[in-house]
Amino acid sequence: EIPVQPKRIVAEEYLGSLIALDTIPVGAPGLTLENMYFKEALTGVADTGTYGKMSPEKIIALNPDLIISGQAESYEALSKIAPTIVVPYGDLKDAHAELTYFGELLGKEEAAKSWLADYDKRIAEAKAKVDKVIPADATFSIMEDGGKSIWAYGDNFGRGGQPVYQALGRKPPTAVAAEIMEKQWAEISTEALAKYAGDYIILTSNNRTEADYKADPIWSSLPAVKNGHLYVWKEERSWYYDPIAVLSQTEELAAWLTQ
């Protein structure tokens, strides 16, 4: 049974939604505590260990009255400690789904509506600015360069997919749209880059810069790179996909697109 107004929450996932609802957990995994978009709001929150494998001993010590996780396989162990909610990754498709769900769960429906109203206003403003300067039929690709592997992503897998495809309403290249939107990711070879590359590329790379890609014979052959339509950022900024991160990322990308 879920407490009506839980006071001591351990949250492995969905911290952005909790913070938006002014609900600060007592514990969370170290990886989520490093989220640059709301790190300061979590000062003093206990580290419960590895993301996906939180320490039962650390959680028990926090005496939680509710545990929130995205890992179905963790339910059996966590539910022995305290009432546990598992919402698998991808079940909540966007900021509205997340805030509405947790607003109802925590009895903070009005706070959720208020936060989403401001979110919608700021997203609409960012989208309007982009729509003024970027053609409606321009295609966008969300990619990650891991060195030995390259990936393309859909609209619900981080790396900028939510801001670009959901918030700004942009589309991937037609030839690959169905594949990446259904599966949400595709590992691609350098030979297939041109097929997956849109007019604009939002690229996650920890080791290379825009200048590096312009000097690369394969990447520099792509129209997006030739035309200066490449945005490179590190995973510490692109990896997160919570509502707070998505809002900040949308405004960041809109600022770049409207330069």
C-alpha positions as CSV (number, residue, x, y, z in Angstrom):
1,E,0.0,0.0,0.0
2,I,1.3,3.4,-1.0
3,P,1.3,6.0,1.8
4,V,-1.1,8.9,1.2
5,Q,1.7,11.5,1.6
6,P,5.1,9.7,1.7
7,K,7.7,11.7,3.6
8,R,10.8,9.6,3.1
9,I,11.2,8.5,-0.6
10,V,14.1,6.6,-2.1
11,A,14.0,7.3,-5.8
12,E,16.1,5.4,-8.3
13,E,14.4,7.1,-11.2
14,Y,12.1,10.1,-12.0
15,L,13.9,12.5,-9.7
16,G,13.2,15.4,-12.2
17,S,9.5,14.9,-11.7
18,L,9.8,14.6,-8.0
19,I,11.8,17.9,-7.8
20,A,9.3,19.6,-10.0
21,L,6.7,18.7,-7.5
22,D,8.8,20.0,-4.6
23,T,9.4,16.5,-3.3
24,I,13.0,15.8,-2.4
25,P,13.9,12.2,-1.8
26,V,16.0,11.0,1.1
27,G,18.1,8.7,-1.1
28,A,19.0,8.2,-4.7
29,P,21.8,6.4,-6.7
30,G,25.0,8.3,-7.3
31,L,24.5,8.5,-11.1
32,T,21.2,10.4,-10.7
33,L,22.7,12.7,-8.0
34,E,25.2,13.9,-10.6
35,N,22.4,15.2,-13.0
36,M,23.7,18.7,-13.8
37,Y,20.1,20.0,-14.4
38,F,19.0,19.6,-10.8
39,K,22.2,18.6,-8.9
40,E,21.9,21.5,-6.5
41,A,18.4,20.6,-5.4
42,L,19.7,17.2,-4.1
43,T,22.4,18.6,-1.7
44,G,22.3,16.3,1.3
45,V,20.4,13.4,-0.4
46,A,22.1,10.1,0.6
47,D,23.8,8.0,-2.1
48,T,22.1,4.6,-2.3
49,G,24.8,3.0,-4.4
50,T,25.0,1.9,-8.0
51,Y,22.2,2.8,-10.4
52,G,20.2,-0.4,-11.2
53,K,21.8,-2.2,-8.2
54,M,21.1,0.0,-5.2
55,S,22.4,-1.2,-1.8
56,P,19.6,-2.7,0.3
57,E,21.7,-1.9,3.5
58,K,21.9,1.8,2.5
59,I,18.2,2.0,1.8
60,I,17.2,0.3,5.0
61,A,19.3,2.8,6.9
62,L,17.2,5.6,5.4
63,N,14.0,4.1,6.7
64,P,11.9,4.9,3.6
65,D,8.2,4.9,3.4
66,L,8.2,4.6,-0.4
67,I,10.7,3.4,-3.0
68,I,10.4,4.4,-6.7
69,S,12.3,2.5,-9.3
70,G,12.4,1.9,-13.0
71,Q,13.9,-1.6,-12.7
72,A,11.3,-4.4,-12.7
73,E,13.9,-6.9,-11.6
74,S,14.6,-4.9,-8.5
75,Y,11.0,-5.1,-7.2
76,E,11.3,-8.3,-5.1
77,A,14.3,-7.1,-3.1
78,L,13.1,-3.5,-2.8
79,S,9.5,-4.3,-1.8
80,K,10.8,-6.2,1.2
81,I,12.2,-2.9,2.5
82,A,9.2,-0.6,1.9
83,P,6.2,-0.1,-0.4
84,T,7.7,0.0,-3.9
85,I,6.5,1.5,-7.2
86,V,8.2,0.3,-10.4
87,V,7.6,2.3,-13.6
88,P,9.7,0.7,-16.3
89,Y,11.7,3.0,-18.6
90,G,9.7,4.2,-21.5
91,D,6.3,3.6,-20.0
92,L,5.8,7.4,-19.4
93,K,6.4,8.9,-22.8
94,D,6.9,12.6,-22.0
95,A,6.9,15.3,-19.4
96,H,3.1,15.4,-19.3
97,A,2.8,11.7,-18.6
98,E,5.5,11.8,-15.9
99,L,4.2,14.9,-14.0
100,T,0.6,13.8,-14.2
101,Y,1.4,10.3,-12.9
102,F,3.5,11.4,-10.0
103,G,1.2,14.3,-9.2
104,E,-1.6,11.7,-8.7
105,L,0.7,9.3,-6.9
106,L,1.8,12.0,-4.4
107,G,-1.4,13.9,-4.1
108,K,0.1,16.9,-5.8
109,E,-2.1,17.2,-8.9
110,E,-2.4,21.0,-8.8
111,A,1.4,21.4,-8.5
112,A,1.8,19.1,-11.5
113,K,-0.7,21.2,-13.5
114,S,1.0,24.4,-12.6
115,W,4.5,23.1,-13.4
116,L,3.3,21.8,-16.8
117,A,1.6,25.1,-17.7
118,D,4.9,26.9,-17.3
119,Y,6.7,24.1,-19.1
120,D,4.3,24.3,-22.1
121,K,4.6,28.1,-22.2
122,R,8.4,27.9,-22.4
123,I,8.4,25.0,-24.9
124,A,6.0,26.9,-27.1
125,E,8.2,30.0,-27.0
126,A,11.3,27.9,-28.0
127,K,9.4,26.1,-30.8
128,A,8.1,29.4,-32.2
129,K,11.6,30.8,-32.4
130,V,12.9,27.8,-34.1
131,D,10.0,27.6,-36.6
132,K,10.7,31.1,-37.7
133,V,14.2,30.3,-38.9
134,I,14.3,26.5,-39.7
135,P,12.3,25.1,-42.6
136,A,9.5,22.9,-41.6
137,D,10.7,20.0,-43.8
138,A,14.3,20.1,-42.4
139,T,15.2,16.7,-40.9
140,F,17.0,16.1,-37.6
141,S,19.2,13.2,-36.4
142,I,20.0,12.4,-32.8
143,M,23.3,10.5,-32.7
144,E,26.0,9.4,-30.3
145,D,29.6,8.7,-31.2
146,G,31.0,6.1,-28.8
147,G,34.3,5.8,-30.7
148,K,34.0,2.2,-31.8
149,S,30.2,2.4,-32.3
150,I,27.8,5.0,-33.5
151,W,24.1,5.1,-32.6
152,A,21.0,6.9,-33.8
153,Y,18.1,7.5,-31.4
154,G,14.4,8.1,-31.4
155,D,12.2,10.5,-29.4
156,N,12.4,8.8,-25.9
157,F,15.9,7.7,-25.3
158,G,17.8,10.8,-24.1
159,R,20.6,12.4,-26.1
160,G,18.3,15.2,-27.2
161,G,15.5,13.1,-28.7
162,Q,12.8,14.5,-26.4
163,P,13.7,18.1,-27.0
164,V,14.1,17.8,-30.8
165,Y,11.3,15.3,-31.8
166,Q,8.8,15.9,-29.0
167,A,9.2,19.5,-27.8
168,L,10.3,21.1,-31.1
169,G,8.2,18.8,-33.3
170,R,11.0,18.0,-35.7
171,K,11.3,14.8,-37.8
172,P,14.1,12.3,-38.5
173,P,15.1,11.4,-42.1
174,T,12.1,9.6,-43.7
175,A,14.1,6.5,-44.7
176,V,14.9,5.6,-41.1
177,A,12.0,7.3,-39.2
178,A,9.9,4.1,-38.6
179,E,12.9,2.1,-37.5
180,I,14.3,4.5,-34.8
181,M,10.9,5.7,-33.6
182,E,9.8,2.1,-33.0
183,K,13.0,0.6,-31.6
184,Q,14.2,3.9,-30.3
185,W,17.8,3.2,-31.2
186,A,19.9,1.8,-34.0
187,E,23.6,1.0,-34.1
188,I,25.0,2.1,-37.4
189,S,28.3,1.8,-39.3
190,T,30.2,4.7,-40.8
191,E,29.1,3.4,-44.2
192,A,25.4,4.0,-43.2
193,L,26.0,7.4,-41.7
194,A,24.6,9.3,-44.7
195,K,21.4,7.3,-44.6
196,Y,20.7,8.2,-40.9
197,A,22.1,11.8,-41.1
198,G,19.5,14.5,-41.3
199,D,19.9,18.2,-42.3
200,Y,20.8,18.8,-38.7
201,I,22.7,16.5,-36.3
202,I,22.6,16.6,-32.5
203,L,25.6,14.5,-31.6
204,T,26.7,13.2,-28.2
205,S,30.5,12.8,-28.0
206,N,32.7,12.8,-24.9
207,N,36.0,12.9,-26.8
208,R,35.5,14.9,-30.1
209,T,34.6,18.5,-30.9
210,E,32.8,20.0,-33.9
211,A,36.2,20.9,-35.3
212,D,37.2,17.3,-35.1
213,Y,34.2,16.2,-37.1
214,K,34.8,18.9,-39.7
215,A,38.4,17.5,-40.1
216,D,37.1,13.9,-40.4
217,P,36.9,12.7,-44.0
218,I,33.7,10.6,-43.4
219,W,31.8,13.0,-41.1
220,S,32.8,16.1,-43.1
221,S,31.1,14.6,-46.2
222,L,27.7,14.9,-44.6
223,P,25.7,18.0,-45.6
224,A,24.9,18.8,-41.9
225,V,28.6,19.0,-41.0
226,K,29.4,20.9,-44.2
227,N,26.7,23.5,-43.5
228,G,27.5,24.0,-39.8
229,H,24.4,22.2,-38.7
230,L,26.2,20.0,-36.2
231,Y,25.7,20.4,-32.5
232,V,28.2,18.4,-30.3
233,W,27.7,18.0,-26.5
234,K,28.9,15.6,-23.8
235,E,26.7,12.9,-22.3
236,E,26.7,14.8,-19.0
237,R,24.3,17.2,-20.7
238,S,22.6,15.0,-23.3
239,W,22.0,11.7,-21.4
240,Y,19.2,12.9,-19.1
241,Y,15.6,12.9,-20.2
242,D,13.6,14.0,-17.2
243,P,11.2,17.0,-17.5
244,I,13.6,19.5,-16.0
245,A,16.4,18.4,-18.3
246,V,14.2,18.3,-21.4
247,L,13.1,21.9,-20.8
248,S,16.6,23.1,-20.3
249,Q,17.9,21.1,-23.3
250,T,15.1,22.4,-25.5
251,E,15.9,26.0,-24.7
252,E,19.6,25.3,-25.2
253,L,19.1,23.8,-28.7
254,A,16.6,26.5,-29.7
255,A,19.2,29.1,-28.8
256,W,21.8,27.3,-31.1
257,L,19.3,26.8,-34.0
258,T,18.3,30.5,-33.9
259,Q,21.8,31.9,-33.8
